[in-house]
Amino acid sequence: MRTISTKILSTSNTKGTRVKATVSEGKESITMSYDHGLNADKNHMAVATALAEKLGWRERLLGGHTDGGMVFVVNCDLSRSLYTIGA
């Protein structure tokens, strides 16, 4: 299952607030400036979408919150999942 994790990077002495997305299967990542015209969720969605497009992923992403940001999974056929929780 392919996933993208996102997190907010705090302002530094040289850079403003940014949002970073990283793919689980490798070292691919992308960082974008935080868009103050959007809320936090939409900033996470924007950077995850940008990384998915960079990787050529065309499937829909499903996202949810974590302690450190958000995680997005590729919308896959759940009947083929390695792990199924619940009934």
mmCIF file as gemmi writes it, N, C-alpha and C atoms, coordinates in Angstrom:
data_model
loop_
_atom_site.group_PDB
_atom_site.id
_atom_site.type_symbol
_atom_site.label_atom_id
_atom_site.label_alt_id
_atom_site.label_comp_id
_atom_site.label_asym_id
_atom_site.label_entity_id
_atom_site.label_seq_id
_atom_site.pdbx_PDB_ins_code
_atom_site.Cartn_x
_atom_site.Cartn_y
_atom_site.Cartn_z
_atom_site.occupancy
_atom_site.B_iso_or_equiv
_atom_site.pdbx_formal_charge
_atom_site.auth_seq_id
_atom_site.auth_asym_id
_atom_site.pdbx_PDB_model_num
ATOM 1 N N . MET Axp A 1 ? 0.851 -1.172 0 1 0 ? 1 A 1
ATOM 2 C CA . MET Axp A 1 ? 0 0 0 1 0 ? 1 A 1
ATOM 3 C C . MET Axp A 1 ? 0.898 1.237 0 1 0 ? 1 A 1
ATOM 4 N N . ARG Axp A 2 ? 0.601 2.15 -0.858 1 0 ? 2 A 1
ATOM 5 C CA . ARG Axp A 2 ? 1.394 3.373 -0.971 1 0 ? 2 A 1
ATOM 6 C C . ARG Axp A 2 ? 0.82 4.453 -0.05 1 0 ? 2 A 1
ATOM 7 N N . THR Axp A 3 ? 1.699 5.142 0.669 1 0 ? 3 A 1
ATOM 8 C CA . THR Axp A 3 ? 1.261 6.211 1.563 1 0 ? 3 A 1
ATOM 9 C C . THR Axp A 3 ? 2.146 7.438 1.419 1 0 ? 3 A 1
ATOM 10 N N . ILE Axp A 4 ? 1.564 8.568 1.79 1 0 ? 4 A 1
ATOM 11 C CA . ILE Axp A 4 ? 2.284 9.84 1.858 1 0 ? 4 A 1
ATOM 12 C C . ILE Axp A 4 ? 2.027 10.42 3.236 1 0 ? 4 A 1
ATOM 13 N N . SER Axp A 5 ? 3.101 10.789 3.936 1 0 ? 5 A 1
ATOM 14 C CA . SER Axp A 5 ? 2.991 11.458 5.229 1 0 ? 5 A 1
ATOM 15 C C . SER Axp A 5 ? 3.317 12.934 5.049 1 0 ? 5 A 1
ATOM 16 N N . THR Axp A 6 ? 2.572 13.791 5.743 1 0 ? 6 A 1
ATOM 17 C CA . THR Axp A 6 ? 2.823 15.225 5.664 1 0 ? 6 A 1
ATOM 18 C C . THR Axp A 6 ? 3.027 15.795 7.054 1 0 ? 6 A 1
ATOM 19 N N . LYS Axp A 7 ? 3.812 16.873 7.12 1 0 ? 7 A 1
ATOM 20 C CA . LYS Axp A 7 ? 4.026 17.555 8.394 1 0 ? 7 A 1
ATOM 21 C C . LYS Axp A 7 ? 4.361 19.017 8.138 1 0 ? 7 A 1
ATOM 22 N N . ILE Axp A 8 ? 4.102 19.823 9.16 1 0 ? 8 A 1
ATOM 23 C CA . ILE Axp A 8 ? 4.423 21.25 9.115 1 0 ? 8 A 1
ATOM 24 C C . ILE Axp A 8 ? 5.869 21.432 9.554 1 0 ? 8 A 1
ATOM 25 N N . LEU Axp A 9 ? 6.613 22.229 8.818 1 0 ? 9 A 1
ATOM 26 C CA . LEU Axp A 9 ? 7.976 22.615 9.199 1 0 ? 9 A 1
ATOM 27 C C . LEU Axp A 9 ? 7.925 24.048 9.704 1 0 ? 9 A 1
ATOM 28 N N . SER Axp A 10 ? 8.386 24.252 10.918 1 0 ? 10 A 1
ATOM 29 C CA . SER Axp A 10 ? 8.315 25.57 11.554 1 0 ? 10 A 1
ATOM 30 C C . SER Axp A 10 ? 9.181 26.598 10.838 1 0 ? 10 A 1
ATOM 31 N N . THR Axp A 11 ? 8.843 27.829 11.066 1 0 ? 11 A 1
ATOM 32 C CA . THR Axp A 11 ? 9.617 28.951 10.547 1 0 ? 11 A 1
ATOM 33 C C . THR Axp A 11 ? 11.039 28.894 11.102 1 0 ? 11 A 1
ATOM 34 N N . SER Axp A 12 ? 12.006 29.17 10.244 1 0 ? 12 A 1
ATOM 35 C CA . SER Axp A 12 ? 13.409 29.238 10.685 1 0 ? 12 A 1
ATOM 36 C C . SER Axp A 12 ? 13.907 30.669 10.489 1 0 ? 12 A 1
ATOM 37 N N . ASN Axp A 13 ? 15.181 30.889 10.728 1 0 ? 13 A 1
ATOM 38 C CA . ASN Axp A 13 ? 15.764 32.218 10.526 1 0 ? 13 A 1
ATOM 39 C C . ASN Axp A 13 ? 15.777 32.63 9.061 1 0 ? 13 A 1
ATOM 40 N N . THR Axp A 14 ? 15.746 31.644 8.167 1 0 ? 14 A 1
ATOM 41 C CA . THR Axp A 14 ? 15.862 31.952 6.737 1 0 ? 14 A 1
ATOM 42 C C . THR Axp A 14 ? 14.641 31.553 5.911 1 0 ? 14 A 1
ATOM 43 N N . LYS Axp A 15 ? 13.746 30.729 6.468 1 0 ? 15 A 1
ATOM 44 C CA . LYS Axp A 15 ? 12.59 30.25 5.7 1 0 ? 15 A 1
ATOM 45 C C . LYS Axp A 15 ? 11.319 30.386 6.509 1 0 ? 15 A 1
ATOM 46 N N . GLY Axp A 16 ? 10.227 30.65 5.807 1 0 ? 16 A 1
ATOM 47 C CA . GLY Axp A 16 ? 8.922 30.713 6.442 1 0 ? 16 A 1
ATOM 48 C C . GLY Axp A 16 ? 8.388 29.315 6.729 1 0 ? 16 A 1
ATOM 49 N N . THR Axp A 17 ? 7.185 29.246 7.263 1 0 ? 17 A 1
ATOM 50 C CA . THR Axp A 17 ? 6.536 27.971 7.545 1 0 ? 17 A 1
ATOM 51 C C . THR Axp A 17 ? 6.336 27.209 6.242 1 0 ? 17 A 1
ATOM 52 N N . ARG Axp A 18 ? 6.614 25.916 6.293 1 0 ? 18 A 1
ATOM 53 C CA . ARG Axp A 18 ? 6.495 25.072 5.109 1 0 ? 18 A 1
ATOM 54 C C . ARG Axp A 18 ? 5.736 23.794 5.467 1 0 ? 18 A 1
ATOM 55 N N . VAL Axp A 19 ? 5.294 23.085 4.442 1 0 ? 19 A 1
ATOM 56 C CA . VAL Axp A 19 ? 4.643 21.784 4.619 1 0 ? 19 A 1
ATOM 57 C C . VAL Axp A 19 ? 5.413 20.783 3.764 1 0 ? 19 A 1
ATOM 58 N N . LYS Axp A 20 ? 5.767 19.641 4.375 1 0 ? 20 A 1
ATOM 59 C CA . LYS Axp A 20 ? 6.561 18.628 3.678 1 0 ? 20 A 1
ATOM 60 C C . LYS Axp A 20 ? 5.758 17.34 3.545 1 0 ? 20 A 1
ATOM 61 N N . ALA Axp A 21 ? 5.842 16.722 2.377 1 0 ? 21 A 1
ATOM 62 C CA . ALA Axp A 21 ? 5.222 15.423 2.115 1 0 ? 21 A 1
ATOM 63 C C . ALA Axp A 21 ? 6.324 14.434 1.747 1 0 ? 21 A 1
ATOM 64 N N . THR Axp A 22 ? 6.239 13.229 2.319 1 0 ? 22 A 1
ATOM 65 C CA . THR Axp A 22 ? 7.225 12.181 2.062 1 0 ? 22 A 1
ATOM 66 C C . THR Axp A 22 ? 6.495 10.888 1.751 1 0 ? 22 A 1
ATOM 67 N N . VAL Axp A 23 ? 6.965 10.175 0.735 1 0 ? 23 A 1
ATOM 68 C CA . VAL Axp A 23 ? 6.364 8.892 0.361 1 0 ? 23 A 1
ATOM 69 C C . VAL Axp A 23 ? 6.977 7.787 1.215 1 0 ? 23 A 1
ATOM 70 N N . SER Axp A 24 ? 6.176 6.785 1.551 1 0 ? 24 A 1
ATOM 71 C CA . SER Axp A 24 ? 6.629 5.72 2.45 1 0 ? 24 A 1
ATOM 72 C C . SER Axp A 24 ? 7.621 4.76 1.798 1 0 ? 24 A 1
ATOM 73 N N . GLU Axp A 25 ? 7.541 4.564 0.484 1 0 ? 25 A 1
ATOM 74 C CA . GLU Axp A 25 ? 8.376 3.569 -0.175 1 0 ? 25 A 1
ATOM 75 C C . GLU Axp A 25 ? 9.719 4.085 -0.647 1 0 ? 25 A 1
ATOM 76 N N . GLY Axp A 26 ? 10.195 5.133 -0.124 1 0 ? 26 A 1
ATOM 77 C CA . GLY Axp A 26 ? 11.464 5.625 -0.634 1 0 ? 26 A 1
ATOM 78 C C . GLY Axp A 26 ? 11.812 6.978 -0.081 1 0 ? 26 A 1
ATOM 79 N N . LYS Axp A 27 ? 12.658 7.619 -0.793 1 0 ? 27 A 1
ATOM 80 C CA . LYS Axp A 27 ? 13.203 8.894 -0.342 1 0 ? 27 A 1
ATOM 81 C C . LYS Axp A 27 ? 12.553 10.092 -1.014 1 0 ? 27 A 1
ATOM 82 N N . GLU Axp A 28 ? 11.525 9.874 -1.81 1 0 ? 28 A 1
ATOM 83 C CA . GLU Axp A 28 ? 10.88 10.977 -2.526 1 0 ? 28 A 1
ATOM 84 C C . GLU Axp A 28 ? 10.132 11.879 -1.549 1 0 ? 28 A 1
ATOM 85 N N . SER Axp A 29 ? 10.318 13.183 -1.72 1 0 ? 29 A 1
ATOM 86 C CA . SER Axp A 29 ? 9.586 14.148 -0.901 1 0 ? 29 A 1
ATOM 87 C C . SER Axp A 29 ? 9.457 15.456 -1.672 1 0 ? 29 A 1
ATOM 88 N N . ILE Axp A 30 ? 8.602 16.301 -1.156 1 0 ? 30 A 1
ATOM 89 C CA . ILE Axp A 30 ? 8.416 17.633 -1.724 1 0 ? 30 A 1
ATOM 90 C C . ILE Axp A 30 ? 8.062 18.564 -0.564 1 0 ? 30 A 1
ATOM 91 N N . THR Axp A 31 ? 8.556 19.777 -0.624 1 0 ? 31 A 1
ATOM 92 C CA . THR Axp A 31 ? 8.27 20.773 0.404 1 0 ? 31 A 1
ATOM 93 C C . THR Axp A 31 ? 7.715 22.015 -0.273 1 0 ? 31 A 1
ATOM 94 N N . MET Axp A 32 ? 6.644 22.557 0.295 1 0 ? 32 A 1
ATOM 95 C CA . MET Axp A 32 ? 6.006 23.757 -0.256 1 0 ? 32 A 1
ATOM 96 C C . MET Axp A 32 ? 5.847 24.792 0.852 1 0 ? 32 A 1
ATOM 97 N N . SER Axp A 33 ? 5.848 26.045 0.469 1 0 ? 33 A 1
ATOM 98 C CA . SER Axp A 33 ? 5.557 27.108 1.427 1 0 ? 33 A 1
ATOM 99 C C . SER Axp A 33 ? 4.132 26.965 1.933 1 0 ? 33 A 1
ATOM 100 N N . TYR Axp A 34 ? 3.925 27.27 3.209 1 0 ? 34 A 1
ATOM 101 C CA . TYR Axp A 34 ? 2.588 27.238 3.801 1 0 ? 34 A 1
ATOM 102 C C . TYR Axp A 34 ? 1.772 28.358 3.189 1 0 ? 34 A 1
ATOM 103 N N . ASP Axp A 35 ? 0.597 28.034 2.671 1 0 ? 35 A 1
ATOM 104 C CA . ASP Axp A 35 ? -0.297 29.018 2.061 1 0 ? 35 A 1
ATOM 105 C C . ASP Axp A 35 ? -1.268 29.505 3.13 1 0 ? 35 A 1
ATOM 106 N N . HIS Axp A 36 ? -1.059 30.724 3.617 1 0 ? 36 A 1
ATOM 107 C CA . HIS Axp A 36 ? -1.893 31.255 4.698 1 0 ? 36 A 1
ATOM 108 C C . HIS Axp A 36 ? -3.32 31.563 4.238 1 0 ? 36 A 1
ATOM 109 N N . GLY Axp A 37 ? -3.588 31.466 2.955 1 0 ? 37 A 1
ATOM 110 C CA . GLY Axp A 37 ? -4.936 31.604 2.436 1 0 ? 37 A 1
ATOM 111 C C . GLY Axp A 37 ? -5.752 30.323 2.58 1 0 ? 37 A 1
ATOM 112 N N . LEU Axp A 38 ? -5.079 29.234 2.932 1 0 ? 38 A 1
ATOM 113 C CA . LEU Axp A 38 ? -5.724 27.942 3.141 1 0 ? 38 A 1
ATOM 114 C C . LEU Axp A 38 ? -5.663 27.571 4.617 1 0 ? 38 A 1
ATOM 115 N N . ASN Axp A 39 ? -6.546 26.673 5.054 1 0 ? 39 A 1
ATOM 116 C CA . ASN Axp A 39 ? -6.42 26.175 6.419 1 0 ? 39 A 1
ATOM 117 C C . ASN Axp A 39 ? -5.361 25.07 6.448 1 0 ? 39 A 1
ATOM 118 N N . ALA Axp A 40 ? -5.054 24.567 7.632 1 0 ? 40 A 1
ATOM 119 C CA . ALA Axp A 40 ? -3.982 23.576 7.779 1 0 ? 40 A 1
ATOM 120 C C . ALA Axp A 40 ? -4.265 22.314 6.976 1 0 ? 40 A 1
ATOM 121 N N . ASP Axp A 41 ? -5.503 21.792 7.048 1 0 ? 41 A 1
ATOM 122 C CA . ASP Axp A 41 ? -5.835 20.571 6.309 1 0 ? 41 A 1
ATOM 123 C C . ASP Axp A 41 ? -5.59 20.74 4.817 1 0 ? 41 A 1
ATOM 124 N N . LYS Axp A 42 ? -6.02 21.868 4.273 1 0 ? 42 A 1
ATOM 125 C CA . LYS Axp A 42 ? -5.855 22.084 2.827 1 0 ? 42 A 1
ATOM 126 C C . LYS Axp A 42 ? -4.39 22.247 2.444 1 0 ? 42 A 1
ATOM 127 N N . ASN Axp A 43 ? -3.563 22.783 3.338 1 0 ? 43 A 1
ATOM 128 C CA . ASN Axp A 43 ? -2.128 22.838 3.072 1 0 ? 43 A 1
ATOM 129 C C . ASN Axp A 43 ? -1.542 21.433 3.009 1 0 ? 43 A 1
ATOM 130 N N . HIS Axp A 44 ? -1.951 20.558 3.931 1 0 ? 44 A 1
ATOM 131 C CA . HIS Axp A 44 ? -1.484 19.168 3.903 1 0 ? 44 A 1
ATOM 132 C C . HIS Axp A 44 ? -1.949 18.483 2.622 1 0 ? 44 A 1
ATOM 133 N N . MET Axp A 45 ? -3.204 18.698 2.238 1 0 ? 45 A 1
ATOM 134 C CA . MET Axp A 45 ? -3.742 18.082 1.027 1 0 ? 45 A 1
ATOM 135 C C . MET Axp A 45 ? -3.007 18.572 -0.22 1 0 ? 45 A 1
ATOM 136 N N . ALA Axp A 46 ? -2.681 19.858 -0.25 1 0 ? 46 A 1
ATOM 137 C CA . ALA Axp A 46 ? -2.005 20.427 -1.422 1 0 ? 46 A 1
ATOM 138 C C . ALA Axp A 46 ? -0.63 19.811 -1.627 1 0 ? 46 A 1
ATOM 139 N N . VAL Axp A 47 ? 0.142 19.668 -0.553 1 0 ? 47 A 1
ATOM 140 C CA . VAL Axp A 47 ? 1.487 19.119 -0.707 1 0 ? 47 A 1
ATOM 141 C C . VAL Axp A 47 ? 1.43 17.622 -1.006 1 0 ? 47 A 1
ATOM 142 N N . ALA Axp A 48 ? 0.471 16.898 -0.428 1 0 ? 48 A 1
ATOM 143 C CA . ALA Axp A 48 ? 0.315 15.467 -0.74 1 0 ? 48 A 1
ATOM 144 C C . ALA Axp A 48 ? -0.073 15.279 -2.206 1 0 ? 48 A 1
ATOM 145 N N . THR Axp A 49 ? -0.976 16.11 -2.694 1 0 ? 49 A 1
ATOM 146 C CA . THR Axp A 49 ? -1.392 16.039 -4.095 1 0 ? 49 A 1
ATOM 147 C C . THR Axp A 49 ? -0.228 16.35 -5.026 1 0 ? 49 A 1
ATOM 148 N N . ALA Axp A 50 ? 0.567 17.353 -4.678 1 0 ? 50 A 1
ATOM 149 C CA . ALA Axp A 50 ? 1.723 17.714 -5.503 1 0 ? 50 A 1
ATOM 150 C C . ALA Axp A 50 ? 2.724 16.558 -5.581 1 0 ? 50 A 1
ATOM 151 N N . LEU Axp A 51 ? 2.952 15.87 -4.461 1 0 ? 51 A 1
ATOM 152 C CA . LEU Axp A 51 ? 3.876 14.738 -4.479 1 0 ? 51 A 1
ATOM 153 C C . LEU Axp A 51 ? 3.297 13.577 -5.286 1 0 ? 51 A 1
ATOM 154 N N . ALA Axp A 52 ? 2.018 13.304 -5.123 1 0 ? 52 A 1
ATOM 155 C CA . ALA Axp A 52 ? 1.378 12.234 -5.895 1 0 ? 52 A 1
ATOM 156 C C . ALA Axp A 52 ? 1.491 12.522 -7.395 1 0 ? 52 A 1
ATOM 157 N N . GLU Axp A 53 ? 1.266 13.758 -7.791 1 0 ? 53 A 1
ATOM 158 C CA . GLU Axp A 53 ? 1.387 14.126 -9.209 1 0 ? 53 A 1
ATOM 159 C C . GLU Axp A 53 ? 2.822 13.971 -9.695 1 0 ? 53 A 1
ATOM 160 N N . LYS Axp A 54 ? 3.786 14.374 -8.866 1 0 ? 54 A 1
ATOM 161 C CA . LYS Axp A 54 ? 5.196 14.226 -9.222 1 0 ? 54 A 1
ATOM 162 C C . LYS Axp A 54 ? 5.55 12.756 -9.466 1 0 ? 54 A 1
ATOM 163 N N . LEU Axp A 55 ? 4.945 11.865 -8.679 1 0 ? 55 A 1
ATOM 164 C CA . LEU Axp A 55 ? 5.216 10.435 -8.796 1 0 ? 55 A 1
ATOM 165 C C . LEU Axp A 55 ? 4.373 9.749 -9.868 1 0 ? 55 A 1
ATOM 166 N N . GLY Axp A 56 ? 3.446 10.478 -10.473 1 0 ? 56 A 1
ATOM 167 C CA . GLY Axp A 56 ? 2.588 9.907 -11.507 1 0 ? 56 A 1
ATOM 168 C C . GLY Axp A 56 ? 1.448 9.066 -10.966 1 0 ? 56 A 1
ATOM 169 N N . TRP Axp A 57 ? 1.128 9.23 -9.681 1 0 ? 57 A 1
ATOM 170 C CA . TRP Axp A 57 ? 0.009 8.499 -9.089 1 0 ? 57 A 1
ATOM 171 C C . TRP Axp A 57 ? -1.281 9.155 -9.528 1 0 ? 57 A 1
ATOM 172 N N . ARG Axp A 58 ? -2.204 8.383 -10.06 1 0 ? 58 A 1
ATOM 173 C CA . ARG Axp A 58 ? -3.468 8.915 -10.567 1 0 ? 58 A 1
ATOM 174 C C . ARG Axp A 58 ? -4.654 8.562 -9.667 1 0 ? 58 A 1
ATOM 175 N N . GLU Axp A 59 ? -4.444 7.661 -8.707 1 0 ? 59 A 1
ATOM 176 C CA . GLU Axp A 59 ? -5.532 7.225 -7.837 1 0 ? 59 A 1
ATOM 177 C C . GLU Axp A 59 ? -5.895 8.319 -6.826 1 0 ? 59 A 1
ATOM 178 N N . ARG Axp A 60 ? -7.106 8.2 -6.293 1 0 ? 60 A 1
ATOM 179 C CA . ARG Axp A 60 ? -7.577 9.133 -5.276 1 0 ? 60 A 1
ATOM 180 C C . ARG Axp A 60 ? -6.826 8.882 -3.971 1 0 ? 60 A 1
ATOM 181 N N . LEU Axp A 61 ? -6.521 9.942 -3.233 1 0 ? 61 A 1
ATOM 182 C CA . LEU Axp A 61 ? -5.87 9.816 -1.935 1 0 ? 61 A 1
ATOM 183 C C . LEU Axp A 61 ? -6.908 9.959 -0.834 1 0 ? 61 A 1
ATOM 184 N N . LEU Axp A 62 ? -6.792 9.108 0.194 1 0 ? 62 A 1
ATOM 185 C CA . LEU Axp A 62 ? -7.638 9.201 1.376 1 0 ? 62 A 1
ATOM 186 C C . LEU Axp A 62 ? -6.748 9.628 2.528 1 0 ? 62 A 1
ATOM 187 N N . GLY Axp A 63 ? -7.135 10.673 3.259 1 0 ? 63 A 1
ATOM 188 C CA . GLY Axp A 63 ? -6.269 11.207 4.292 1 0 ? 63 A 1
ATOM 189 C C . GLY Axp A 63 ? -6.887 11.228 5.665 1 0 ? 63 A 1
ATOM 190 N N . GLY Axp A 64 ? -6.012 11.253 6.66 1 0 ? 64 A 1
ATOM 191 C CA . GLY Axp A 64 ? -6.438 11.355 8.043 1 0 ? 64 A 1
ATOM 192 C C . GLY Axp A 64 ? -5.328 11.953 8.887 1 0 ? 64 A 1
ATOM 193 N N . HIS Axp A 65 ? -5.7 12.398 10.072 1 0 ? 65 A 1
ATOM 194 C CA . HIS Axp A 65 ? -4.757 13.065 10.966 1 0 ? 65 A 1
ATOM 195 C C . HIS Axp A 65 ? -3.93 12.074 11.779 1 0 ? 65 A 1
ATOM 196 N N . THR Axp A 66 ? -2.703 12.471 12.075 1 0 ? 66 A 1
ATOM 197 C CA . THR Axp A 66 ? -1.807 11.75 12.976 1 0 ? 66 A 1
ATOM 198 C C . THR Axp A 66 ? -1.327 12.741 14.024 1 0 ? 66 A 1
ATOM 199 N N . ASP Axp A 67 ? -0.547 12.261 14.987 1 0 ? 67 A 1
ATOM 200 C CA . ASP Axp A 67 ? -0.007 13.171 16 1 0 ? 67 A 1
ATOM 201 C C . ASP Axp A 67 ? 0.912 14.225 15.387 1 0 ? 67 A 1
ATOM 202 N N . GLY Axp A 68 ? 1.614 13.855 14.322 1 0 ? 68 A 1
ATOM 203 C CA . GLY Axp A 68 ? 2.586 14.76 13.736 1 0 ? 68 A 1
ATOM 204 C C . GLY Axp A 68 ? 2.172 15.448 12.455 1 0 ? 68 A 1
ATOM 205 N N . GLY Axp A 69 ? 0.973 15.225 11.965 1 0 ? 69 A 1
ATOM 206 C CA . GLY Axp A 69 ? 0.536 15.819 10.71 1 0 ? 69 A 1
ATOM 207 C C . GLY Axp A 69 ? -0.631 15.059 10.124 1 0 ? 69 A 1
ATOM 208 N N . MET Axp A 70 ? -0.456 14.58 8.892 1 0 ? 70 A 1
ATOM 209 C CA . MET Axp A 70 ? -1.483 13.768 8.24 1 0 ? 70 A 1
ATOM 210 C C . MET Axp A 70 ? -0.81 12.641 7.482 1 0 ? 70 A 1
ATOM 211 N N . VAL Axp A 71 ? -1.592 11.604 7.182 1 0 ? 71 A 1
ATOM 212 C CA . VAL Axp A 71 ? -1.126 10.526 6.327 1 0 ? 71 A 1
ATOM 213 C C . VAL Axp A 71 ? -2.201 10.289 5.271 1 0 ? 71 A 1
ATOM 214 N N . PHE Axp A 72 ? -1.755 10.046 4.055 1 0 ? 72 A 1
ATOM 215 C CA . PHE Axp A 72 ? -2.649 9.804 2.923 1 0 ? 72 A 1
ATOM 216 C C . PHE Axp A 72 ? -2.319 8.441 2.345 1 0 ? 72 A 1
ATOM 217 N N . VAL Axp A 73 ? -3.341 7.658 2.049 1 0 ? 73 A 1
ATOM 218 C CA . VAL Axp A 73 ? -3.152 6.357 1.405 1 0 ? 73 A 1
ATOM 219 C C . VAL Axp A 73 ? -3.814 6.41 0.043 1 0 ? 73 A 1
ATOM 220 N N . VAL Axp A 74 ? -3.255 5.641 -0.876 1 0 ? 74 A 1
ATOM 221 C CA . VAL Axp A 74 ? -3.853 5.542 -2.198 1 0 ? 74 A 1
ATOM 222 C C . VAL Axp A 74 ? -5.132 4.743 -2.056 1 0 ? 74 A 1
ATOM 223 N N . ASN Axp A 75 ? -6.22 5.243 -2.624 1 0 ? 75 A 1
ATOM 224 C CA . ASN Axp A 75 ? -7.505 4.548 -2.582 1 0 ? 75 A 1
ATOM 225 C C . ASN Axp A 75 ? -7.366 3.248 -3.352 1 0 ? 75 A 1
ATOM 226 N N . CYS Axp A 76 ? -7.294 2.145 -2.604 1 0 ? 76 A 1
ATOM 227 C CA . CYS Axp A 76 ? -7.088 0.847 -3.241 1 0 ? 76 A 1
ATOM 228 C C . CYS Axp A 76 ? -8.276 -0.058 -2.963 1 0 ? 76 A 1
ATOM 229 N N . ASP Axp A 77 ? -8.287 -1.184 -3.601 1 0 ? 77 A 1
ATOM 230 C CA . ASP Axp A 77 ? -9.308 -2.206 -3.387 1 0 ? 77 A 1
ATOM 231 C C . ASP Axp A 77 ? -9.055 -2.837 -2.024 1 0 ? 77 A 1
ATOM 232 N N . LEU Axp A 78 ? -9.908 -2.54 -1.038 1 0 ? 78 A 1
ATOM 233 C CA . LEU Axp A 78 ? -9.684 -3.029 0.321 1 0 ? 78 A 1
ATOM 234 C C . LEU Axp A 78 ? -9.744 -4.545 0.411 1 0 ? 78 A 1
ATOM 235 N N . SER Axp A 79 ? -10.373 -5.214 -0.539 1 0 ? 79 A 1
ATOM 236 C CA . SER Axp A 79 ? -10.42 -6.672 -0.502 1 0 ? 79 A 1
ATOM 237 C C . SER Axp A 79 ? -9.047 -7.273 -0.795 1 0 ? 79 A 1
ATOM 238 N N . ARG Axp A 80 ? -8.146 -6.469 -1.353 1 0 ? 80 A 1
ATOM 239 C CA . ARG Axp A 80 ? -6.794 -6.95 -1.65 1 0 ? 80 A 1
ATOM 240 C C . ARG Axp A 80 ? -5.776 -6.456 -0.637 1 0 ? 80 A 1
ATOM 241 N N . SER Axp A 81 ? -6.208 -5.788 0.425 1 0 ? 81 A 1
ATOM 242 C CA . SER Axp A 81 ? -5.307 -5.249 1.439 1 0 ? 81 A 1
ATOM 243 C C . SER Axp A 81 ? -4.591 -6.376 2.164 1 0 ? 81 A 1
ATOM 244 N N . LEU Axp A 82 ? -3.392 -6.077 2.608 1 0 ? 82 A 1
ATOM 245 C CA . LEU Axp A 82 ? -2.656 -7.047 3.408 1 0 ? 82 A 1
ATOM 246 C C . LEU Axp A 82 ? -3.266 -7.219 4.781 1 0 ? 82 A 1
ATOM 247 N N . TYR Axp A 83 ? -3.797 -6.151 5.321 1 0 ? 83 A 1
ATOM 248 C CA . TYR Axp A 83 ? -4.365 -6.17 6.663 1 0 ? 83 A 1
ATOM 249 C C . TYR Axp A 83 ? -5.759 -5.544 6.637 1 0 ? 83 A 1
ATOM 250 N N . THR Axp A 84 ? -6.706 -6.22 7.213 1 0 ? 84 A 1
ATOM 251 C CA . THR Axp A 84 ? -8.053 -5.687 7.33 1 0 ? 84 A 1
ATOM 252 C C . THR Axp A 84 ? -8.428 -5.717 8.798 1 0 ? 84 A 1
ATOM 253 N N . ILE Axp A 85 ? -8.894 -4.604 9.32 1 0 ? 85 A 1
ATOM 254 C CA . ILE Axp A 85 ? -9.288 -4.499 10.718 1 0 ? 85 A 1
ATOM 255 C C . ILE Axp A 85 ? -10.793 -4.378 10.769 1 0 ? 85 A 1
ATOM 256 N N . GLY Axp A 86 ? -11.421 -5.136 11.652 1 0 ? 86 A 1
ATOM 257 C CA . GLY Axp A 86 ? -12.87 -5.065 11.797 1 0 ? 86 A 1
ATOM 258 C C . GLY Axp A 86 ? -13.566 -6.131 10.968 1 0 ? 86 A 1
ATOM 259 N N . ALA Axp A 87 ? -14.882 -6.037 10.975 1 0 ? 87 A 1
ATOM 260 C CA . ALA Axp A 87 ? -15.697 -7.056 10.309 1 0 ? 87 A 1
ATOM 261 C C . ALA Axp A 87 ? -15.65 -6.974 8.818 1 0 ? 87 A 1
